[in-house]
């Protein structure tokens, strides 16, 4: 049934009006409650490329330290495994040389020469593995986050000295997860070492009957066996941790709908370009808005100078502004509304607020939800009464 034009908002929406006031107020409050669902404060949107790049500049990237540790240990133990005989021979030969010289004379010159020799032998045996570890560490970091240098994360901030913030970080959800991960890692690696050593521990006392080279060889085999098993476990944990860190970083960077809109507005360019884009959008919206007016649920007026057409039905994010205009355009909107039996409600403050704060195709701002809820409650109540009439 068609709704007739309403010149003013009836007193049924006021708490001080007649017998139907309580029912209308409850209905308005219910709509207000429903309209709270329109709020877009929850971070449900995937981070944009700009958001990720800004976070990257701040050092907020998803990477796993366990994966770095696994490859660094792998580089070191693979080097020692392949070069063990050479490393052992060099260290053994120099050890014999040192004790031979100390047995002859102990003076400053001899001590300095021995010390320099120790540095040289350490450089010869350790420098290659140090370079390999550094190169592999850089490669793994590059694989995880690409080429990235950020000094912002290590910059001095007074907030870092705040003990309250420090306690907050210590007992945060992230810290708790990291604690659980560390405990799990210790338990898993400890069990792996136990299963490796339980068969070897009883045989170790026999090493005292072997010569030094044989004993060291046996011990090296045990150490290498444990090391490669532990590295394998850390590698698996590192891959899982990398997946988690990337997921967690994405969760931390998620944006609200409003943040996405604001970023899109900022990326449009200088004010002149944005102004031209908005002008073009308004022209296109004005061209088709008259075709959209028949879909409206209510027309809110000033009553003569302004008119705003709103549509809302279940499943929509929020009431939608289908059309708006002033003077002649407002009159045309009201004429179309009357032709299609759409309720026209006079509410000067709301009409002015909607006209000033929205564009065609926008949703109602959150600060106007309560007022719009009252209008919609009245319109729906009017429709029900008309249906039973």
Legacy VTK file of the C-alpha trace (Angstrom):
# vtk DataFile Version 3.0
C-alpha trace
ASCII
DATASET POLYDATA
POINTS 389 float
0.000 0.000 0.000
1.262 3.462 -0.885
2.427 5.804 1.865
1.247 9.394 1.773
3.624 12.302 2.181
4.326 13.306 5.759
4.988 16.951 6.405
6.567 16.611 9.831
8.148 13.903 11.970
5.324 12.769 14.274
5.510 12.878 18.021
5.512 9.085 18.170
9.304 9.343 18.017
9.479 11.449 21.154
9.612 9.913 24.633
7.105 12.458 25.910
4.334 11.778 23.362
1.150 9.673 23.540
0.462 6.001 24.355
2.462 4.647 21.428
5.641 6.370 22.601
7.043 3.341 24.477
6.534 1.025 21.520
8.078 3.535 19.112
11.026 4.108 21.428
11.681 0.369 21.744
11.491 0.062 17.989
13.902 2.947 17.522
16.320 1.454 20.047
16.172 -1.876 18.265
17.062 -0.174 15.019
19.815 1.723 16.791
21.184 -1.571 18.056
21.050 -3.036 14.560
22.746 0.018 13.162
25.697 -0.514 15.483
26.513 -3.420 13.209
27.226 -0.871 10.507
30.325 0.250 12.362
33.448 -0.644 10.456
35.973 -0.335 13.275
37.039 -3.977 13.104
40.185 -4.720 11.135
38.772 -7.121 8.575
40.462 -5.899 5.370
43.689 -7.318 3.960
46.583 -4.822 4.184
47.206 -2.814 1.038
50.560 -2.671 -0.744
51.191 0.782 0.730
50.406 -0.456 4.250
52.849 -3.347 3.808
55.545 -1.044 2.431
55.152 1.419 5.322
55.395 -1.453 7.813
58.439 -2.791 5.983
60.184 0.571 6.377
59.575 0.285 10.115
61.094 -3.199 10.198
57.749 -4.956 10.641
58.283 -7.949 8.379
57.491 -11.625 8.757
60.634 -13.676 9.211
61.764 -16.631 11.290
64.886 -16.517 13.438
64.763 -20.303 13.752
65.249 -20.660 9.998
68.327 -18.426 10.169
69.673 -20.492 13.061
69.152 -23.759 11.184
71.103 -22.628 8.109
73.877 -21.001 10.132
74.377 -24.216 12.118
74.201 -26.245 8.915
76.934 -24.149 7.283
79.190 -24.465 10.324
78.807 -28.204 10.844
78.992 -29.073 7.142
82.275 -27.183 6.951
83.613 -28.960 10.021
82.379 -32.340 8.735
84.176 -31.949 5.396
87.290 -30.219 6.750
87.604 -31.982 10.084
90.814 -33.837 9.231
92.472 -30.681 7.917
91.340 -28.560 10.886
92.440 -31.251 13.345
95.831 -31.638 11.655
96.538 -27.892 11.751
95.494 -27.474 15.371
97.364 -30.615 16.488
100.539 -29.584 14.660
100.514 -26.110 16.176
99.731 -27.482 19.643
102.825 -29.702 19.422
104.860 -26.701 18.247
103.617 -24.544 21.173
104.458 -27.084 23.862
107.798 -27.793 22.263
108.738 -24.109 22.406
107.453 -23.643 25.931
109.622 -26.494 27.123
112.736 -24.751 25.794
112.285 -21.203 27.081
109.500 -18.959 28.318
110.237 -15.333 27.465
108.313 -12.361 26.074
109.407 -12.867 22.499
108.426 -16.533 22.534
105.026 -15.793 24.122
104.267 -13.069 21.540
105.262 -15.386 18.678
103.045 -18.166 20.040
100.139 -15.769 20.501
100.482 -14.490 16.932
100.644 -18.070 15.720
97.424 -18.910 17.583
95.693 -15.999 15.864
96.982 -17.162 12.490
95.883 -20.769 12.982
92.457 -19.670 14.207
92.101 -17.379 11.192
93.141 -20.172 8.844
90.686 -22.685 10.287
87.822 -20.445 11.476
87.762 -17.598 8.939
86.360 -19.703 6.054
83.491 -21.043 8.156
82.780 -17.558 9.525
82.536 -16.183 5.993
80.324 -19.103 4.934
78.035 -18.552 7.934
77.783 -14.811 7.241
77.047 -15.329 3.532
74.422 -17.980 4.220
72.813 -15.860 6.966
72.505 -12.908 4.573
71.119 -15.193 1.859
68.420 -16.600 4.154
67.448 -13.130 5.324
67.225 -12.006 1.701
65.055 -15.022 0.889
62.672 -14.204 3.729
62.300 -10.430 3.391
64.298 -9.377 0.314
66.838 -6.558 0.384
65.790 -4.438 3.326
67.674 -2.101 5.649
65.663 -0.404 8.381
67.109 1.747 11.151
63.757 2.835 12.577
63.352 -0.325 14.647
66.629 0.357 16.503
66.087 4.097 16.847
65.849 5.647 20.303
62.312 6.197 21.569
61.376 7.429 25.033
58.370 5.094 24.997
60.792 2.158 25.117
61.910 3.322 28.581
58.364 3.336 29.922
58.103 0.409 32.390
54.354 0.162 31.860
54.857 -0.357 28.129
57.626 -2.815 28.931
55.355 -4.906 31.161
52.692 -4.724 28.475
55.091 -6.209 25.937
56.300 -8.842 28.409
52.804 -10.126 29.116
51.315 -9.590 25.670
49.777 -12.325 23.571
52.804 -12.330 21.249
55.214 -12.783 24.170
53.144 -15.678 25.491
53.168 -17.363 22.079
56.955 -16.896 21.821
57.362 -18.423 25.302
55.282 -21.456 24.323
57.300 -21.820 21.105
60.592 -21.687 23.025
59.457 -24.287 25.561
58.219 -26.566 22.767
61.528 -26.186 20.917
63.532 -27.056 24.030
61.397 -30.133 24.688
61.579 -31.388 21.095
65.342 -30.858 20.793
65.904 -32.348 24.244
63.999 -35.506 23.309
65.954 -35.796 20.062
69.280 -35.497 21.902
68.151 -38.057 24.459
67.334 -40.644 21.785
70.724 -40.048 20.120
72.764 -40.213 23.327
70.985 -43.031 25.141
72.744 -45.632 22.968
76.125 -43.844 23.064
76.406 -42.804 26.692
77.362 -46.279 27.917
80.095 -46.617 25.289
81.795 -43.314 26.103
83.865 -44.572 29.103
85.715 -46.884 26.694
87.217 -43.831 24.963
89.814 -43.522 27.742
91.477 -46.696 26.428
91.846 -45.286 22.908
94.559 -42.968 21.669
93.699 -39.263 21.395
93.061 -39.258 17.659
90.724 -42.257 17.823
88.852 -40.835 20.825
88.394 -37.463 19.120
87.176 -39.202 15.988
84.566 -41.164 17.944
83.437 -38.062 19.817
83.255 -36.109 16.541
81.005 -38.769 15.011
78.623 -38.524 17.976
78.638 -34.721 17.899
78.029 -34.563 14.144
75.204 -37.095 14.445
73.506 -35.037 17.151
74.132 -31.768 15.334
72.593 -32.819 12.025
69.520 -34.253 13.734
69.053 -31.064 15.754
69.570 -28.928 12.629
66.898 -30.964 10.819
64.458 -30.374 13.681
65.262 -26.644 13.830
64.815 -26.398 10.051
61.324 -27.940 10.244
60.440 -25.660 13.165
61.841 -22.707 11.237
59.666 -23.391 8.174
56.573 -23.650 10.380
57.602 -20.519 12.275
58.125 -18.605 9.009
54.599 -19.480 7.909
53.254 -18.370 11.285
55.255 -15.124 11.310
54.011 -14.143 7.844
50.426 -14.921 8.867
50.793 -12.995 12.126
52.317 -9.998 10.344
49.367 -9.943 7.941
46.955 -10.101 10.894
48.763 -7.220 12.611
48.627 -5.104 9.447
44.949 -5.682 8.659
42.966 -2.505 8.167
39.486 -1.224 8.874
37.194 -0.348 6.006
37.611 3.318 6.873
41.400 3.056 6.752
41.193 1.524 3.285
38.924 4.352 2.155
41.202 7.011 3.663
44.267 5.512 2.020
42.512 5.371 -1.328
41.614 9.054 -1.000
45.182 9.992 -0.124
46.586 8.093 -3.090
44.431 9.904 -5.646
46.947 12.712 -6.017
47.010 16.480 -5.447
43.868 18.392 -4.336
43.085 19.628 -7.845
43.045 16.113 -9.280
40.998 14.850 -6.337
38.578 17.728 -6.812
38.104 16.897 -10.490
37.597 13.221 -9.688
35.007 14.032 -7.044
33.262 16.464 -9.394
33.076 13.808 -12.078
31.742 11.300 -9.563
29.059 13.755 -8.453
28.025 14.405 -12.041
27.726 10.699 -12.773
25.793 10.128 -9.550
23.414 13.003 -10.292
22.758 11.594 -13.754
21.521 8.292 -12.418
20.174 9.203 -9.003
16.674 9.951 -10.245
16.479 6.367 -11.459
17.479 5.226 -7.962
14.912 7.283 -6.006
12.088 4.704 -6.414
14.241 2.212 -4.459
14.345 4.484 -1.401
12.619 3.677 1.886
12.363 7.268 3.064
12.994 10.835 1.898
14.304 13.148 4.627
13.600 16.836 3.929
14.427 20.313 5.211
11.397 20.558 4.239
11.671 22.697 1.079
15.321 23.323 0.355
16.930 19.905 0.911
15.978 16.281 0.286
17.948 13.102 0.933
16.736 9.652 -0.199
17.804 6.664 1.951
17.545 2.948 1.271
18.005 0.171 3.816
17.173 -3.507 3.791
18.489 -6.604 5.543
21.964 -7.559 4.432
23.153 -4.031 3.657
26.210 -2.715 5.461
24.422 0.526 6.375
21.632 2.796 5.083
22.633 4.049 1.642
22.246 7.551 0.244
20.522 7.014 -3.096
19.927 10.664 -3.954
20.224 14.141 -2.551
19.587 17.646 -3.777
18.550 21.158 -2.923
15.882 23.526 -4.209
14.661 22.331 -7.624
16.490 19.013 -7.396
15.030 18.444 -3.923
11.564 19.167 -5.251
12.058 16.714 -8.091
13.179 14.000 -5.633
10.032 14.549 -3.562
7.830 14.429 -6.664
9.307 11.066 -7.674
8.866 9.836 -4.101
5.190 10.800 -4.061
4.644 9.061 -7.411
6.050 5.825 -5.943
4.452 6.052 -2.484
7.691 6.644 -0.603
7.422 8.205 2.858
8.648 11.790 3.137
9.750 12.823 6.630
10.638 16.345 7.698
13.653 16.512 9.983
15.642 19.688 9.443
18.779 18.887 11.502
19.086 15.383 10.084
18.477 16.524 6.505
21.161 19.206 6.812
23.630 16.795 8.443
23.105 14.099 5.807
23.338 16.584 2.957
26.575 18.094 4.296
28.371 14.889 5.291
27.526 12.420 2.517
27.710 12.025 -1.224
25.478 9.966 -3.466
26.345 6.313 -2.997
27.809 6.835 0.500
26.587 5.061 3.603
25.224 7.010 6.545
27.998 8.269 8.887
28.204 6.508 12.220
27.393 9.648 14.200
23.990 9.813 12.505
22.994 6.182 13.108
20.732 6.972 16.065
18.780 9.684 14.251
18.407 7.537 11.114
17.308 4.596 13.262
14.465 6.658 14.703
13.302 7.714 11.249
13.438 4.172 9.885
11.585 2.859 12.927
8.819 5.380 12.318
8.601 4.575 8.589
8.394 0.845 9.152
5.753 1.358 11.853
3.792 3.531 9.414
3.983 0.872 6.729
2.674 -1.780 9.117
-0.252 0.418 10.112
-1.024 1.110 6.435
-0.932 -2.594 5.692
-3.511 -3.349 8.429
-5.718 -0.397 7.508
LINES 1 390
389 0 1 2 3 4 5 6 7 8 9 10 11 12 13 14 15 16 17 18 19 20 21 22 23 24 25 26 27 28 29 30 31 32 33 34 35 36 37 38 39 40 41 42 43 44 45 46 47 48 49 50 51 52 53 54 55 56 57 58 59 60 61 62 63 64 65 66 67 68 69 70 71 72 73 74 75 76 77 78 79 80 81 82 83 84 85 86 87 88 89 90 91 92 93 94 95 96 97 98 99 100 101 102 103 104 105 106 107 108 109 110 111 112 113 114 115 116 117 118 119 120 121 122 123 124 125 126 127 128 129 130 131 132 133 134 135 136 137 138 139 140 141 142 143 144 145 146 147 148 149 150 151 152 153 154 155 156 157 158 159 160 161 162 163 164 165 166 167 168 169 170 171 172 173 174 175 176 177 178 179 180 181 182 183 184 185 186 187 188 189 190 191 192 193 194 195 196 197 198 199 200 201 202 203 204 205 206 207 208 209 210 211 212 213 214 215 216 217 218 219 220 221 222 223 224 225 226 227 228 229 230 231 232 233 234 235 236 237 238 239 240 241 242 243 244 245 246 247 248 249 250 251 252 253 254 255 256 257 258 259 260 261 262 263 264 265 266 267 268 269 270 271 272 273 274 275 276 277 278 279 280 281 282 283 284 285 286 287 288 289 290 291 292 293 294 295 296 297 298 299 300 301 302 303 304 305 306 307 308 309 310 311 312 313 314 315 316 317 318 319 320 321 322 323 324 325 326 327 328 329 330 331 332 333 334 335 336 337 338 339 340 341 342 343 344 345 346 347 348 349 350 351 352 353 354 355 356 357 358 359 360 361 362 363 364 365 366 367 368 369 370 371 372 373 374 375 376 377 378 379 380 381 382 383 384 385 386 387 388
